[in-house]
């Protein structure tokens, strides 16, 4: 497939996004940027959130993981379902009752300014690293199959892509992203379905035949009942539940879109619709992974898991159409996770760190501050992408889930303590707990999984014997975020004291 043709479709796609941005950002203001004037259509939000949740990492890494992990990833997705129910019927009523713009404002009203800053800090840290890891993975694919062949260096590709994202987000913010995410989710899902159909046909069978072939290979196995395995079913389900609560319900990027909906009822409909569609789409990605490996086995293709999908889709064995569809679907999966991340980080920093909504000043002055923050985060994203390139580790989805388990734990502990107890905290010690708990969780995980850290750090940390004596082969998986949250919760209990008044009164402060 000609890289020039693929490049022209990438440019055309950006032009379409800029047209949507121009149309939706007219007469926008700071409230439009932060929460879409609380007038977003819940159906558009639900559909657009699919693209934000999946991202380019899901598009490349989930199918690639089927070869070694079968359909075990769907165990996590089942956990997501439980987590999204908690978000819809516990967290969203709280956010709407308190009329929040930033969800971390709840922590200030409940515990004070230090809790507010700590919550915002851990969100900024986790979202910055997670979003740039996703961005790096997709840029690497585009670089390998298009821009290297055109003689364009990686750094220029990353810079131009970030500048184009800035062009369509800096003015309208959430108001614009609601529409661009809908467009991009459509592109991603159409590409997903078309790719499955084309590859199944290339196998010389129909869907039923392909399913039988996948089952014979063991790919369709969903549940792993090996207790010691990191993919053990209940570990994945429970871990997935708390990953969903933390990475969606306690995440400003995801909740910023939810609370832009007119009222609580519509926001809950948005969340449950999103949940249903997300489960179906994730299963389709696993099916795609199965048929990709079947095809690779028949053709003797052996490549790293994250390169499998692009290698097959852009090979000479297929017509140019599937290559174009793949590229459009890939960038459609990329941009909802990056544009939303930069926008939410800008909102969080302006509201939670700078306190822009509390300061005196004109709308124009606040907008100037917001734009400076927006461009600063784009620059940070650029530098982080270059850092990931230097590290050159393509097992991104494992890294993202591991890093989220460390950084979202304090958020889970803080919100859980505020919602489930009526105790007051010693505000001076909140930061200490929120730093010590993740470090303890990291230490526990390193003892449980020394081989994982040795492979990532490329050094021997000498913990294998200690791991065997303490864990006897048990590997901590996605339950890391729950362990971290429990450690944070316990630490907060130690620095707390009893409070008068009911829990509902404390939460309605």
FILO-276617 format. One line per 2 residues: for each residue x, y, z of C-alpha. Coordinates in steps of 0.001 Angstrom, whole numbers. Layout:
residues N
X:Y:Z | ...;
***
This chain:
residues 509
0:0:0 | 1476:3344:-1019;
2474:5466:2003 | 1530:8578:16;
-2057:7331:-356 | -2268:6454:3336;
-808:9856:4241 | -3403:11649:2132;
-6204:9896:4006 | -4632:10893:7357;
-4581:14532:6236 | -8161:14329:4962;
-9269:12908:8300 | -7683:15827:10158;
-9374:18324:7861 | -12730:16756:8731;
-11951:17014:12470 | -10984:20679:12095;
-14250:21380:10278 | -16233:19790:13121;
-14192:21753:15666 | -14825:25047:13875;
-18553:24404:13752 | -18919:23296:17405;
-16604:25847:19042 | -18412:28963:17816;
-19487:31219:20694 | -17722:28950:23189;
-16399:30106:26569 | -14638:28626:29599;
-17787:26796:30691 | -18031:25264:27214;
-14436:24093:27479 | -14753:22599:30975;
-18255:21050:31007 | -19874:21775:27626;
-22309:24272:29224 | -23955:21201:30857;
-25974:20762:27682 | -24453:17672:26022;
-26668:15035:24442 | -26363:11849:26527;
-26507:9552:23499 | -23587:11341:21842;
-21612:11257:25093 | -22242:7515:25562;
-21184:6675:22013 | -18152:8972:22050;
-16943:7569:25371 | -16447:4189:23671;
-13554:5643:21682 | -12102:7354:24741;
-12183:4158:26807 | -10716:1895:24156;
-8001:4034:22538 | -5342:2938:20093;
-3846:614:22692 | -6993:-1520:22731;
-7063:-1446:18945 | -3544:-2897:18699;
-2709:-4622:21996 | -5958:-6442:22873;
-6055:-8425:19590 | -2303:-8987:19916;
-2728:-10413:23412 | -5025:-13247:22286;
-2079:-15370:21161 | -691:-15716:24697;
-3736:-14886:26819 | -6717:-16291:24882;
-9918:-14336:25696 | -8893:-13834:29345;
-9063:-10063:28852 | -12855:-10360:28790;
-12741:-11260:32496 | -11582:-7683:33112;
-14423:-6413:30926 | -16939:-8316:33084;
-15427:-6539:36074 | -15910:-3231:34246;
-19650:-3944:34148 | -19794:-4109:37960;
-17683:-981:38275 | -19840:1030:35879;
-22946:119:37866 | -21275:1608:40980;
-20391:4740:39000 | -23921:5185:37678;
-25757:4735:40959 | -23252:5847:43615;
-20791:8370:42171 | -22880:10216:39580;
-25671:11092:42081 | -22977:12537:44356;
-21402:14621:41585 | -24742:16016:40415;
-25941:16736:43938 | -22820:18804:44576;
-22979:20458:41108 | -19271:19773:40472;
-17178:21020:37568 | -14093:19120:38731;
-14898:15919:40618 | -11900:16497:42912;
-13678:19498:44396 | -15620:16871:46366;
-12426:15987:48241 | -11907:19603:49302;
-15478:19923:50550 | -15197:16627:52396;
-11613:16728:53751 | -9952:20055:52901;
-7537:21565:50415 | -4755:18951:50817;
-7086:16108:49860 | -8257:18155:46873;
-4696:18791:45675 | -3660:15175:46271;
-6574:13841:44236 | -5849:16231:41370;
-2119:15438:41470 | -2584:11685:41158;
-5062:12125:38328 | -2666:14435:36466;
228:12024:36973 | -1666:8916:35906;
-3503:10448:32960 | -367:12132:31601;
1663:8928:31621 | -1213:6717:30437;
-2284:8985:27592 | 1267:9529:26321;
1930:5771:26428 | -1132:5239:24223;
-72:8069:21944 | 3424:6623:21585;
2132:3197:20571 | -79:4510:17759;
2490:7018:16494 | 4977:4130:16340;
2618:2173:14079 | 1988:5183:11828;
5714:5894:11749 | 6619:2314:10786;
4107:1946:7981 | 3798:5499:6607;
6182:8202:7778 | 9460:6258:7745;
8795:5485:4074 | 8265:9207:3435;
11493:10128:5211 | 9684:11976:8022;
11375:11562:11437 | 9468:10274:14476;
9862:13585:16330 | 8240:15535:13496;
5334:13066:13332 | 4668:13375:17065;
4912:17170:17007 | 2570:17627:14041;
-43:15222:15448 | -85:17058:18786;
-329:20437:17064 | -3301:19226:15027;
-4998:17935:18198 | -4448:21357:19768;
-6052:23048:16773 | -9370:21267:17233;
-9502:21285:21057 | -8051:24570:22329;
-11215:26588:21778 | -14241:24341:22269;
-12850:21796:24743 | -15503:19328:25950;
-18165:20953:23757 | -16114:20070:20667;
-14812:16709:21906 | -18333:15331:22404;
-18794:15572:18611 | -15284:14651:17455;
-15297:11583:19726 | -18597:10478:18179;
-17105:10794:14705 | -13941:8971:15724;
-15748:6152:17538 | -17767:5572:14357;
-14570:5318:12319 | -13009:2907:14790;
-16020:566:15011 | -16591:472:11246;
-12923:-351:10783 | -13093:-3089:13422;
-16072:-4848:11848 | -14744:-4545:8285;
-11348:-5937:9274 | -12955:-8974:10941;
-15071:-9686:7841 | -12137:-9331:5427;
-9769:-11548:7424 | -12424:-14243:7967;
-12951:-14328:4193 | -9187:-14549:3678;
-9226:-17690:5834 | -11598:-19251:3302;
-14417:-19782:5798 | -17383:-18051:7397;
-17730:-16697:10927 | -18954:-20017:12315;
-15988:-21816:10807 | -13572:-19217:12131;
-15060:-19554:15614 | -14588:-23341:15497;
-10971:-22889:14412 | -10344:-20415:17251;
-11943:-22786:19757 | -9726:-25660:18544;
-6676:-23459:19218 | -7997:-22565:22692;
-8248:-18859:21854 | -11924:-18578:22877;
-11282:-19619:26486 | -12622:-16752:28625;
-12060:-17903:32210 | -8766:-18898:33818;
-9284:-20820:37067 | -5591:-21145:37969;
-5507:-19344:41339 | -1797:-18539:41111;
-2001:-17030:37622 | -2073:-13245:37227;
-5071:-13774:34908 | -7069:-15829:37454;
-10777:-15151:36832 | -11766:-13578:40149;
-8600:-11480:40231 | -9428:-10118:36780;
-13121:-9546:37559 | -12560:-7829:40916;
-9561:-5931:39578 | -11552:-4856:36518;
-14354:-3595:38748 | -12056:-1316:40708;
-10112:-287:37605 | -13427:899:36118;
-14401:2751:39308 | -10996:4453:39550;
-10113:5013:35889 | -13629:6104:34874;
-15624:7127:37956 | -12720:8916:39677;
-11182:10210:36452 | -11816:13811:35492;
-11535:13085:31761 | -14342:10523:31773;
-16551:12254:34333 | -16064:15646:32698;
-18095:14303:29785 | -20693:12623:31992;
-21419:15717:34065 | -21721:17777:30883;
-25076:16003:30354 | -28189:17982:31338;
-29331:15936:34357 | -28535:12888:36478;
-31107:10599:34840 | -29674:11187:31373;
-26136:10792:32697 | -27039:7403:34187;
-28624:6334:30888 | -25402:7438:29215;
-23272:5323:31558 | -25303:2116:31234;
-25625:2447:27436 | -21890:3014:27210;
-21312:-73:29382 | -23434:-2341:27200;
-21823:-1241:23946 | -18323:-1369:25454;
-18718:-5037:26398 | -19793:-5952:22873;
-16970:-3975:21280 | -14296:-5494:23531;
-15511:-8975:22604 | -15250:-8040:18922;
-11633:-6973:19496 | -10905:-10398:20993;
-12550:-12100:18001 | -10388:-9938:15743;
-7322:-11124:17658 | -8359:-14736:17198;
-8785:-14496:13433 | -5541:-12504:13117;
-3612:-15310:14790 | -5349:-17917:12651;
-4319:-15998:9548 | -776:-15462:10834;
-429:-19202:11495 | -1481:-20065:7941;
990:-17570:6437 | 3892:-18189:8814;
3823:-14585:10079 | 5811:-14099:13286;
5970:-10573:14677 | 5657:-8944:18126;
2051:-9026:19368 | 1529:-5263:19061;
2696:-5363:15421 | 440:-8257:14352;
-2654:-6290:13328 | -873:-3523:11367;
1476:-6044:9702 | -1422:-8108:8360;
-3761:-5191:7532 | -1093:-3333:5563;
430:-6363:3851 | 390:-6832:84;
-1961:-9817:500 | -4924:-7469:903;
-6259:-4711:-1292 | -5512:-1117:-481;
-8998:-666:955 | -8354:-2585:4174;
-5096:-698:4686 | -6926:2615:4437;
-9682:1377:6749 | -7081:198:9264;
-5255:3534:9312 | -8472:5537:9676;
-9715:3185:12396 | -6357:3370:14191;
-6224:7153:14297 | -9932:7173:15174;
-9008:5051:18186 | -6028:7249:19038;
-7447:10743:19136 | -10395:10335:21543;
-7954:9200:24239 | -5471:12008:23571;
-7702:15010:22890 | -9848:14202:25915;
-6772:13693:28085 | -5240:17069:27219;
-8594:18797:27720 | -9288:17132:31081;
-5748:17768:32317 | -6146:21422:31390;
-9462:21562:33257 | -8059:19768:36303;
-4956:21949:36533 | -6884:25195:36029;
-9659:24369:38500 | -7982:22129:41073;
-4408:23425:41143 | -4701:27073:40051;
-8225:27599:41406 | -9205:29602:38325;
-12911:29436:39183 | -12288:31030:42589;
-10067:33895:41458 | -11075:37366:40452;
-10624:38218:36815 | -12374:38635:33515;
-13431:35809:31235 | -10687:36873:28816;
-7962:36667:31481 | -9114:33212:32577;
-9186:32059:28977 | -5595:33258:28517;
-4544:31208:31535 | -6416:28177:30243;
-4725:28388:26839 | -1269:28580:28431;
-1998:25460:30468 | -3429:23673:27428;
-319:24307:25332 | 1945:23381:28244;
333:19956:28556 | 714:19436:24818;
4434:20114:25196 | 4634:17669:28134;
2894:15047:25986 | 5488:15587:23256;
8396:15116:25669 | 6812:12017:27223;
6311:10425:23789 | 10016:10956:23070;
10821:9337:26425 | 8739:6264:25552;
10544:6085:22213 | 13877:6055:24060;
12627:3242:26312 | 11206:1449:23249;
8919:-909:25172 | 5862:-1957:23160;
4034:-3951:25830 | 2120:-778:26584;
-1199:-2171:27823 | 516:-4103:30649;
2417:-985:31651 | -704:1216:31636;
-2689:-1158:33861 | 260:-1543:36239;
864:2209:36463 | -2855:2838:36974;
-2827:337:39834 | -177:2442:41551;
-1437:5970:40847 | -5213:5527:41043;
-5024:3732:44414 | -4919:6979:46447;
-7967:8276:44532 | -9828:5053:45275;
-8879:5286:48949 | -9756:8980:49319;
-13142:8779:47631 | -13950:5475:49320;
-13115:6914:52740 | -15225:9982:52080;
-18246:8045:50824 | -18170:5115:53268;
-17216:6815:56535 | -18126:9973:58424;
-14690:10474:59963 | -12566:13613:59583;
-8910:13540:58549 | -5824:15210:59972;
-5302:17334:56907 | -1562:17769:57460;
-953:14017:57112 | -3023:13334:53984;
-96:13724:51584 | 2033:11376:53663;
-586:8606:53455 | -1166:9152:49725;
2553:8798:49016 | 3386:5929:51385;
436:3718:50342 | 1379:3565:46602;
5026:2925:47523 | 3971:27:49750;
1730:-1319:46983 | 4620:-1026:44523;
6914:-2913:46906 | 4368:-5693:47399;
3865:-6004:43649 | 7608:-6111:42979;
7989:-9003:45438 | 5054:-10806:43821;
6171:-10163:40207 | 9977:-9733:40182;
10295:-11105:36642 | 7937:-8410:35265;
10002:-5602:36775 | 13288:-7187:35747;
12098:-7328:32136 | 10944:-3700:32223;
13953:-2287:34079 | 16424:-4581:32298;
18185:-5299:35600 | 18141:-8095:38157;
16401:-7049:41393 | 17054:-10379:43119;
13582:-10889:44607 | 12714:-14278:43139;
13564:-16320:46255 | 11711:-13862:48487;
8729:-14021:46121 | 8683:-17823:46267;
8848:-17895:50062 | 6127:-15266:50594;
3739:-15743:47660 | 4526:-19373:46678;
4031:-18592:42998 | 1009:-16305:43397;
1198:-13326:41034 | -610:-10080:41780;
-2567:-8936:38739 | -5229:-6285:38298;
-6163:-6510:41984 | -3143:-4252:42597;
-5390:-1185:42436 | -7631:-2662:45147;
-4637:-3466:47366 | -3402:93:46900;
-6844:1521:47670 | -7115:-577:50849;
-3659:568:51996 | -4679:4202:51407;
-8013:3674:53179 | -6246:2085:56164;
-3725:4913:56372 | -6504:7499:56238;
-8322:5694:59042 | -5181:5891:61198;
-4949:9687:60755 | -8691:10260:61208;
-11007:10940:64113 | -14703:10562:64703;
-16988:13312:63481 | -20404:14462:64572;
-23226:14599:62052 | -24537:12085:59565;
-22649:10826:56514 | -25149:12486:54175;
-24590:15835:55914 | -20818:15543:55495;
-21148:14722:51792 | -23511:17598:51202;
-21136:20216:52598;
***
